[in-house]
Amino acid sequence: MDSTVILTELQFKAIRSGGPGGQHANKVSSKVEVALDIPNSNGLSQREKYRLGLKLSSKLSNNGVLLLQCDESRSQHTNKSIVIKRLLKLLEKALLLPKNAGRPNHRGPL
C-alpha cells in the first residue's frame, strides 16, 4: 500500500451536519465524507485490492468504493484530518496478515 498515492486519490465531500448547535445550526457544512475507489486505485496492488474487497465488503459500495464520514468536530478541517487518519488505519488493519499466514508449521515429531 502506497499511502502517498492513496492520499492523492481521495475524494472529499462536505455535508451539513445534523444535531444541536443553536441559531446557526445546519448552516455550515462541517461533516466530511471521504471516498476511495479501491478497484481503480494506483496505490494498491491487485492482491491488496482483493484482500480489501474481502475484509471490508460490508463497508464498500457495489462499485468497490470505500466511504467514511466524520462529524466529530464543528470544524470541517479537523473532521477531514480525522477521517483521513481513520481511513488509513482501516486500510492498514485490513491488509495486516496474520503472523503465521503462509508459513508452514515446522514443529517436529514430539
Secondary structure, 3 states (H helix, E strand, C coil): CCHHHHHHHCEEEEECCCCCCHHHCCCCCCEEEEEEEHHHCCCCCHHHHHHHHHHCHHHECCCCEEEEEECCCCCHHHHHHHHHHHHHHHHHHHHCCCCCCCCCCCCCCC
